[in-house]
Amino acid sequence: MYAIIDIETTGGQYNEEGITEIAIYKFDGHEVIDQFISLVNPEKPIQPFVVKLTGINNAMLRSAPKFYEVAKRIIEITEGCVVVAHNASFDYRILKTEFRRLGFDFKKQTLCTVELAKKLIPGQESYSLGKLVRSLGIPMADRHRASGDAMATVKLFKMLLVKDIEKEIVKSFIKTEIKSGISPKLLDIVESLPSKTGIYYIHNEKGNLIYIGKSKNIKKRVNQHFTGTSSKSKKIQRDVYTVTFEETGSELIALLKESEEIKINKPIYNRAQRKSIFQYALYQHKNEQGYIALTVEKADGRKKEITSFTSLQEGKNALFKITEKYNLCQKINGLYDTKNGCFQYKIKECNGACLGEENPKSYNERVLEFIEENSFENNNMVILDRGRTYDERTAVLIESGIYKGYCFYDLNYQVNNIEILKNIIIPMQHNRDTKTIIQTYLRKHKVYKIIQF
């Protein structure tokens, strides 16, 4: 749990500032579940430059509660939370100073979104809150007022959590929880999970990741791990301490994140997926008669593949559908072993290429049409799919045929402005797996929209 804070002060000498306004949003890593916003009477005048900056003046604060009147609420809403702020050392110092004046030692673990942004979104012109959120296309209201700045920090922190593919933020938080808590029972863990599409992360008692998975129903899938009788399920049941999750809305994003994060974090019980999970591939070659044949073979990195499959049977099933859809020949594609015409020819769905009755040129045009439709080569496009909420979308960026990454966005100008899009994209590796995941998903599912640029 996180307490995302912004504080406005009177200005003045170091450690003599007073709080004029405070906003705290309690954030569970997915949504805001509580909030506290209040003006505060600092019992001292505000510096003129601060009045000009924030719009808060002395007259506005005469009837506002004094700090000791809101202190209890601040303690309650931050209980069990890591304090998060943009330039956290300032806000945390101000809070500690005010509590010290009341004789209370306010101690919390802190996270600074300035430092996190420098690490996870490098190369920005400025890391001031206003300029940073503007470059990321995050809408901001009431700049230099506590509630507006704190809400912008919530949206920024949510983006940083997604960009943290090594899960350092979540893992450090879990280690803090482990020190102060008792391991939840398996039933309690399942009950805390959503029945939504996304990624789930299973941690052991040291906070380390032992398994990463994806599902269209996170709760149901984790419950299967906890009730399963396989060797892997029993090991997970024995070693699990807690499960964290990340909703993605889009199954495509869940598939891409699972593939990437398993390779980066190398969880002990994901051995099979640390390397490529697509062991078979579809290749093209010209036969002796000049027809382009499509064949499913064991994947070979030295050869240029069209798409990949997890098994030989999956590849053959896909090739049957491709052959039928593009009116190709089962015999040429190695799906029907005969010295005569193929089965499709008998039912008049093959134009006779198997018997040399169709010109290789017209046959090959249909094969090339299939390859063109299923290739990223030199493509620049953004694939838009559903998001985590009703008014959100996901975007997958492909540039010159290379998968660059994905993002969540609320506003159309975030995806239509390529510079903003590149700032909010979570960078990902382009490899056989990601290429095939995207190709397979587009082949089997309908997405919201594809923008070519």
C-alpha positions in Angstrom: 0.0 0.0 0.0 1.3 3.5 -0.9 0.4 6.9 0.5 1.1 9.4 -2.3 1.6 12.8 -0.8 2.0 16.4 -1.9 2.4 19.3 0.5 2.4 23.1 0.0 4.2 25.2 2.5 4.6 28.9 3.6 8.2 29.0 2.4 10.9 30.5 4.6 14.0 29.2 6.3 14.9 25.5 6.4 12.9 23.5 9.0 10.8 26.6 9.8 8.3 26.2 7.0 4.7 25.6 7.9 2.2 23.4 6.0 -0.6 25.4 4.1 -2.2 22.4 2.2 -1.8 18.7 2.2 -3.2 16.0 -0.1 -2.8 12.2 0.4 -4.1 9.5 -1.9 -4.0 6.0 -0.6 -3.0 3.8 -3.5 -3.0 0.0 -3.6 -0.8 -0.3 -6.7 -3.9 -0.3 -9.0 -6.4 2.4 -7.8 -6.9 5.1 -5.2 -8.9 3.6 -2.3 -8.9 6.5 0.1 -8.0 10.2 0.1 -7.4 13.2 2.4 -7.2 16.8 1.2 -7.2 19.8 3.4 -5.9 23.4 3.8 -3.9 23.8 7.0 -3.5 26.9 9.1 0.3 27.2 9.5 0.0 29.8 12.3 2.6 31.9 10.4 2.5 34.2 7.4 3.0 32.9 3.8 6.0 34.2 1.8 4.7 36.5 -1.0 6.4 34.4 -3.8 4.5 31.3 -2.5 1.2 33.2 -2.6 1.9 34.0 -6.2 2.9 30.4 -7.0 0.1 28.5 -5.3 -2.7 31.1 -5.1 -3.1 30.2 -1.3 -3.1 33.4 0.8 -3.2 34.1 4.6 -7.0 35.0 4.5 -7.9 31.6 3.1 -6.2 29.8 6.0 -7.6 31.7 9.0 -10.5 29.2 9.4 -8.5 26.1 8.2 -7.7 23.4 10.8 -4.3 23.6 12.5 -1.8 20.7 11.9 -2.6 19.1 15.3 -6.3 18.9 14.3 -5.5 16.8 11.1 -2.5 14.9 12.5 -4.6 11.9 13.6 -6.2 11.5 10.1 -2.7 11.7 8.5 -1.5 8.9 10.7 -4.5 6.8 10.0 -4.4 7.1 6.2 -0.6 6.5 6.0 -0.7 3.4 8.4 1.1 0.5 6.8 2.0 2.6 3.7 5.2 3.5 1.9 5.2 7.3 1.5 5.5 8.3 -2.2 6.1 11.9 -3.4 7.8 13.9 -6.2 11.0 15.0 -4.4 10.1 12.8 -1.4 12.9 14.1 0.8 11.1 17.5 1.0 7.6 16.3 1.7 8.8 13.7 4.2 11.0 16.2 6.0 8.1 18.7 6.4 5.8 16.0 7.8 8.5 14.7 10.2 9.1 18.3 11.4 5.4 19.0 12.0 5.0 15.7 13.9 8.2 16.4 15.9 6.7 19.7 17.1 3.8 17.6 18.5 6.2 15.2 20.2 5.5 12.3 17.8 8.1 10.4 15.8 6.7 9.9 12.3 8.7 7.2 10.5 7.9 5.7 7.1 9.7 4.1 4.2 9.7 6.5 1.3 9.9 6.4 -2.5 10.8 9.4 -4.7 9.2 9.6 -8.1 12.0 12.0 -9.3 14.6 9.3 -8.6 12.4 6.5 -10.0 11.6 8.5 -13.2 15.3 9.2 -13.8 16.0 5.4 -13.7 12.9 4.2 -15.5 12.3 7.1 -18.0 15.9 8.3 -18.7 16.8 11.2 -21.1 14.0 13.6 -20.2 14.7 17.3 -20.6 13.4 18.0 -17.0 12.2 15.9 -14.1 10.1 18.7 -12.5 6.6 17.4 -12.0 4.9 19.8 -14.4 7.4 19.3 -17.3 7.7 15.6 -16.8 4.0 14.8 -16.8 3.5 17.1 -19.8 6.2 15.2 -21.8 4.3 11.9 -20.9 0.9 13.3 -21.9 -0.4 13.0 -18.4 -3.3 15.5 -17.8 -2.7 17.8 -14.9 -5.1 20.2 -13.1 -4.5 22.7 -10.3 -0.7 22.9 -10.7 1.0 23.9 -7.4 -2.0 22.9 -5.4 -1.7 19.8 -3.3 -4.6 17.8 -4.7 -3.6 18.5 -8.4 0.1 17.7 -7.8 -0.6 14.6 -5.8 -3.0 13.2 -8.4 -0.5 13.8 -11.1 2.0 12.0 -9.0 -0.4 9.1 -8.6 -0.7 8.8 -12.4 3.1 9.1 -12.8 3.7 6.4 -10.1 1.2 4.1 -11.8 3.2 4.5 -15.1 6.5 3.9 -13.2 5.2 0.7 -11.7 4.4 -0.6 -15.2 7.8 0.4 -16.5 9.6 -1.4 -13.7 9.8 -4.7 -15.5 12.4 -6.0 -13.0 9.7 -5.4 -10.2 12.2 -3.7 -7.9 9.5 -1.4 -6.5 7.1 -4.2 -5.7 9.8 -6.6 -4.4 11.2 -3.9 -2.0 7.7 -3.2 -0.7 7.0 -7.0 -0.1 10.2 -7.3 1.9 9.0 -4.5 4.1 5.6 -6.3 4.5 7.4 -9.6 5.4 9.3 -7.9 8.2 6.1 -6.7 9.8 3.5 -9.4 9.0 2.5 -13.0 9.1 2.3 -15.0 5.8 -1.3 -15.0 4.5 -3.0 -18.4 4.0 -3.5 -19.6 0.4 -7.3 -18.9 0.6 -6.7 -15.3 1.8 -4.3 -14.8 -1.2 -6.8 -16.1 -3.7 -9.6 -13.9 -2.2 -7.4 -10.8 -2.6 -7.0 -11.3 -6.4 -9.2 -10.0 -9.2 -11.1 -12.0 -11.8 -9.5 -9.9 -14.5 -7.0 -10.2 -17.4 -3.3 -9.6 -16.4 -0.1 -10.9 -15.0 0.4 -12.4 -11.6 3.7 -12.7 -9.7 4.2 -15.4 -7.0 6.8 -14.5 -4.3 8.5 -16.6 -1.7 9.2 -15.5 1.9 12.3 -13.5 0.9 10.2 -11.5 -1.5 11.8 -13.1 -4.6 9.8 -14.0 -7.7 9.4 -17.8 -8.0 6.7 -17.8 -10.8 5.2 -15.4 -13.3 2.0 -16.2 -15.2 -0.7 -14.6 -17.3 -4.4 -15.2 -17.4 -7.7 -13.8 -18.6 -8.9 -14.6 -15.0 -6.1 -14.1 -12.5 -8.0 -15.4 -9.5 -9.1 -18.6 -11.2 -5.6 -19.3 -12.5 -3.8 -18.8 -9.2 -6.5 -20.9 -7.5 -5.6 -23.7 -10.0 -1.9 -23.5 -8.9 -3.0 -23.7 -5.2 -5.3 -26.7 -5.7 -3.2 -28.5 -8.4 -1.5 -31.8 -7.7 1.4 -31.6 -10.2 5.0 -31.4 -9.0 5.2 -27.7 -9.9 1.9 -26.9 -8.2 3.1 -28.6 -5.0 6.4 -26.7 -5.0 4.5 -23.4 -5.5 2.1 -24.2 -2.7 5.1 -25.0 -0.4 7.1 -21.8 -1.3 4.5 -19.1 -1.8 4.4 -16.2 0.6 2.3 -13.7 -1.4 1.0 -13.0 -4.9 1.0 -9.6 -6.5 -0.6 -8.8 -9.8 -0.9 -6.3 -12.6 -4.1 -5.8 -14.6 -3.5 -5.3 -18.3 -7.0 -5.4 -19.8 -5.6 -6.6 -23.1 -4.6 -10.3 -23.4 -2.0 -9.3 -26.0 -0.2 -7.1 -23.4 -0.4 -9.9 -20.8 1.2 -12.3 -23.3 4.0 -9.9 -24.2 4.7 -8.9 -20.5 4.8 -12.6 -19.4 7.3 -13.5 -22.1 9.6 -10.5 -21.4 9.5 -10.6 -17.6 10.2 -14.3 -17.4 13.3 -13.9 -19.5 14.4 -10.9 -17.3 13.5 -12.1 -13.8 14.1 -15.9 -14.5 11.7 -17.2 -11.8 12.8 -20.7 -10.6 9.5 -22.4 -11.6 9.3 -20.8 -15.1 12.2 -22.9 -16.5 10.4 -23.9 -19.7 9.7 -20.3 -20.7 13.1 -18.7 -20.0 14.1 -19.6 -23.6 12.0 -19.3 -26.7 8.7 -21.0 -26.3 8.1 -21.2 -30.0 10.0 -24.3 -31.2 8.5 -24.6 -34.7 8.3 -22.1 -37.5 6.7 -21.6 -40.9 9.2 -21.2 -43.8 8.9 -20.6 -47.6 10.8 -22.1 -50.5 10.3 -22.6 -54.2 9.9 -26.2 -55.4 11.2 -27.6 -58.6 8.1 -26.6 -60.5 8.5 -22.9 -59.4 5.6 -22.9 -56.8 6.3 -21.3 -53.4 5.7 -24.0 -50.8 5.0 -23.2 -47.1 6.3 -25.8 -44.6 6.3 -26.1 -40.8 9.8 -27.2 -39.6 11.9 -27.2 -36.4 12.9 -23.5 -35.8 16.3 -22.6 -37.2 17.7 -19.2 -36.3 19.8 -19.1 -39.5 16.6 -19.2 -41.7 14.1 -16.4 -42.2 10.8 -17.5 -40.7 7.3 -16.1 -41.5 5.8 -17.0 -38.1 6.4 -19.5 -35.2 4.4 -22.1 -33.2 4.7 -23.8 -29.8 4.3 -27.3 -31.3 4.4 -29.1 -34.7 0.6 -29.9 -34.4 -0.2 -26.2 -33.8 1.9 -25.3 -36.9 0.1 -27.9 -39.1 -3.3 -26.8 -37.9 -2.5 -23.2 -38.8 -1.1 -24.2 -42.2 -4.3 -26.1 -43.0 -6.3 -22.9 -42.3 -3.8 -20.7 -44.3 -4.0 -23.2 -47.2 -7.8 -23.1 -47.2 -8.1 -19.3 -46.7 -5.7 -18.4 -49.6 -6.9 -21.2 -51.9 -3.5 -22.9 -51.8 -2.5 -26.5 -52.4 -2.2 -29.1 -49.6 0.2 -31.2 -51.6 2.6 -28.4 -52.3 2.5 -27.4 -48.6 3.3 -31.0 -47.5 -0.1 -31.6 -45.9 -1.4 -34.3 -48.3 0.9 -37.0 -49.5 -0.1 -38.2 -53.0 1.2 -38.7 -56.5 -2.1 -37.3 -57.9 -4.1 -34.2 -57.1 -4.6 -33.1 -53.5 -7.9 -33.6 -51.6 -8.7 -29.8 -52.0 -8.5 -30.3 -55.8 -11.0 -33.1 -55.6 -13.5 -30.8 -53.9 -12.6 -27.9 -56.3 -10.9 -25.7 -53.6 -7.4 -26.1 -55.2 -6.9 -24.7 -58.7 -4.7 -27.6 -59.7 -1.2 -26.4 -58.9 -0.6 -30.0 -57.6 -1.0 -31.3 -61.1 0.6 -28.3 -62.8 -2.7 -27.0 -64.1 -2.3 -23.5 -62.4 0.4 -21.1 -63.5 3.1 -20.8 -60.8 2.9 -17.0 -61.1 -0.8 -16.6 -60.2 -0.4 -19.3 -57.4 2.7 -17.5 -55.9 0.8 -14.2 -55.9 -1.6 -15.6 -53.3 1.3 -17.0 -51.2 3.0 -13.6 -51.3 -0.3 -12.0 -50.3 -0.4 -14.2 -47.2 3.3 -13.5 -46.3 2.7 -9.7 -46.7 -0.3 -9.8 -44.4 1.6 -11.7 -41.8 4.9 -9.9 -41.9 6.2 -6.9 -39.9 8.9 -6.2 -42.5 9.4 -2.4 -42.7 6.0 -1.9 -41.0 5.4 1.2 -38.9 2.3 0.7 -36.9 0.5 1.1 -33.5 -1.8 -1.7 -32.5 -4.6 -0.3 -30.2 -6.4 -2.7 -27.9 -8.6 -2.6 -24.7 -7.2 -1.1 -21.5 -7.6 -1.8 -17.8 -10.6 0.5 -17.5 -13.5 1.5 -19.7 -11.9 4.8 -20.8 -8.3 3.5 -21.2 -6.6 1.8 -24.2 -3.3 0.0 -24.7 -0.9 0.7 -27.6 1.8 -1.6 -29.0 4.4 0.2 -31.1 6.1 -1.5 -34.1 8.7 0.6 -35.9 10.4 -0.6 -39.1 9.2 -4.1 -38.4 10.7 -4.0 -34.8 8.5 -4.4 -31.7 9.4 -1.4 -29.5 7.1 -1.9 -26.5 3.6 -1.0 -25.2 1.9 1.6 -23.1 -1.5 2.4 -21.5 -3.1 5.7 -22.5 -6.2 7.8 -21.8 -6.0 10.5 -24.5 -5.8 10.2 -28.3 -3.1 12.7 -28.6 -0.8 10.4 -26.6 -0.7 7.9 -29.4 -1.1 10.3 -32.3 2.0 12.3 -31.2 4.9 10.0 -31.8 7.3 11.8 -29.4 4.8 11.6 -26.5 4.1 7.9 -27.5 7.9 7.1 -27.3 8.1 8.7 -23.9 5.3 6.7 -22.4 6.2 3.4 -24.1 7.5 0.6 -21.8 10.6 -0.5 -23.9 10.6 -4.2 -24.7 12.9 -6.7 -26.4 12.2 -7.6 -30.0 12.7 -11.4 -30.5 11.1 -14.4 -32.1 8.7 -14.8 -29.2 7.4 -11.3 -29.2 7.0 -11.2 -33.0 5.1 -14.5 -33.0 2.9 -13.5 -30.0 1.8 -10.4 -31.9 1.3 -12.2 -35.2 -0.7 -15.0 -33.6 -2.8 -12.6 -31.6 -3.7 -10.5 -34.7 -4.5 -13.8 -36.6 -6.9 -15.0 -33.9 -8.3 -11.9 -32.3 -9.9 -8.6 -33.3 -8.1 -5.5 -31.9 -9.6 -2.0 -31.4 -7.6 -0.4 -34.3 -4.3 -0.5 -36.1 -2.7 2.9 -37.0 -0.1 2.9 -39.8 2.4 5.7 -39.8 
